[in-house]
């Protein structure tokens, strides 16, 4: 039995090799090349697959310096975390979560971990692709970001290479679910009042009529004077004198009674105050337009009314 005890290490290794092969060769070393550049196409950044949770950021650094020094690259930070880097004559694209983000750019040469330096806030809509042109100072490599539109980005991308060693850390299922705005509450029309509401310009004449009567008592002449003064102040105005009753009595009777009351006020304006007849018309509505309940005396009294209405 072969023993490696007291045999120099080199001799022992030679003995092992002698046991496993008849001859020895020195295998060539595997040389691994990490190529950071790849040919890119405009369609690569215009057709990034996004969903209702994600957006895309594209950073384009046109060929201006052609500096081979790796420290000339620009590190892009998102919310104080490394996102991508981009070198001269290259572009990087990354899928990120939609929403409010803080975007920053620092030179690799700075060799700092503070990626939040000079960050600006940006709101990314789901499904949106936002493009930035990256420029770096030739001496300090201090970068600046300038947002550009899709057409400008397409022009800047011509001749640049994709930063091939970038892998997005964002997985769509890890992004917050989109906030769905609550459906607007259905518009519920305001309940209609059971009582009539006059919306036209009008003058209410506080003339109280006795039940079943249409004659104007002397104590209410001042109310008719109020209507006459209005017509004199506005000589071009034409009005309608409207008569109304409460609900006692038949509908037919109340209709006729309201017409008589309106006619009585109209005639008084013509005869007693000299208002031209063609400026005044009269109309009765009977019990059809109550402004208060007919279940009480006070309500019925309010419904037995005369209005001077300006129709236009």
WOGI-V565867 format. One record per residue. RES is the residue in one letter. OMEGA is omega as a letter, one per 40 degrees, with the letter a starting at -180 (NA if undefined). Layout:
{{RES	OMEGA} {RES	OMEGA}}
This chain:
{{X	a} {X	i} {X	i} {X	a} {X	i} {X	i} {X	i} {X	a} {X	a} {X	i} {X	i} {X	i} {X	i} {X	a} {X	i} {X	i} {X	i} {X	a} {X	a} {X	a} {X	i} {X	i} {X	a} {X	i} {X	i} {X	a} {X	i} {X	i} {X	i} {X	a} {X	a} {X	i} {X	i} {X	a} {X	a} {X	a} {X	i} {X	i} {X	a} {X	i} {X	i} {X	a} {X	i} {X	a} {X	i} {X	a} {X	i} {X	a} {X	i} {X	i} {X	a} {X	i} {X	a} {X	i} {X	a} {X	i} {X	i} {X	a} {X	a} {X	i} {X	a} {X	a} {X	i} {X	a} {X	a} {X	a} {X	a} {X	a} {X	a} {X	i} {X	i} {X	a} {X	a} {X	i} {X	i} {X	i} {X	i} {X	a} {X	i} {X	i} {X	a} {X	i} {X	i} {X	i} {X	a} {X	a} {X	i} {X	i} {X	i} {X	i} {X	i} {X	i} {X	a} {X	i} {X	a} {X	i} {X	i} {X	i} {X	a} {X	a} {X	i} {X	a} {X	a} {X	i} {X	i} {X	i} {X	i} {X	a} {X	a} {X	i} {X	i} {X	i} {X	a} {X	a} {X	a} {X	a} {X	i} {X	a} {X	i} {X	a} {X	a} {X	i} {X	a} {X	i} {X	i} {X	a} {X	a} {X	i} {X	a} {X	a} {X	i} {X	i} {X	a} {X	i} {X	a} {X	i} {X	a} {X	a} {X	a} {X	a} {X	i} {X	a} {X	i} {X	i} {X	i} {X	a} {X	a} {X	i} {X	a} {X	a} {X	i} {X	i} {X	i} {X	i} {X	a} {X	a} {X	a} {X	i} {X	i} {X	a} {X	i} {X	i} {X	a} {X	a} {X	i} {X	i} {X	a} {X	i} {X	a} {X	i} {X	a} {X	a} {X	i} {X	i} {X	i} {X	i} {X	i} {X	i} {X	a} {X	i} {X	i} {X	i} {X	a} {X	i} {X	i} {X	i} {X	i} {X	a} {X	i} {X	a} {X	a} {X	i} {X	i} {X	i} {X	a} {X	i} {X	i} {X	a} {X	i} {X	i} {X	a} {X	i} {X	i} {X	i} {X	a} {X	i} {X	i} {X	i} {X	i} {X	i} {X	i} {X	a} {X	i} {X	i} {X	a} {X	i} {X	a} {X	a} {X	a} {X	i} {X	a} {X	i} {X	i} {X	i} {X	i} {X	i} {X	a} {X	i} {X	i} {X	a} {X	i} {X	i} {X	a} {X	a} {X	i} {X	a} {X	i} {X	a} {X	i} {X	i} {X	a} {X	i} {X	a} {X	i} {X	i} {X	a} {X	i} {X	a} {X	a} {X	a} {X	i} {X	i} {X	a} {X	i} {X	a} {X	i} {X	i} {X	i} {X	a} {X	a} {X	i} {X	i} {X	a} {X	i} {X	i} {X	a} {X	i} {X	i} {X	a} {X	a} {X	a} {X	a} {X	i} {X	i} {X	a} {X	a} {X	a} {X	i} {X	a} {X	i} {X	a} {X	a} {X	i} {X	i} {X	i} {X	a} {X	a} {X	a} {X	i} {X	i} {X	i} {X	a} {X	i} {X	a} {X	i} {X	i} {X	i} {X	i} {X	a} {X	i} {X	i} {X	a} {X	i} {X	a} {X	i} {X	a} {X	i} {X	a} {X	i} {X	a} {X	a} {X	NA}}
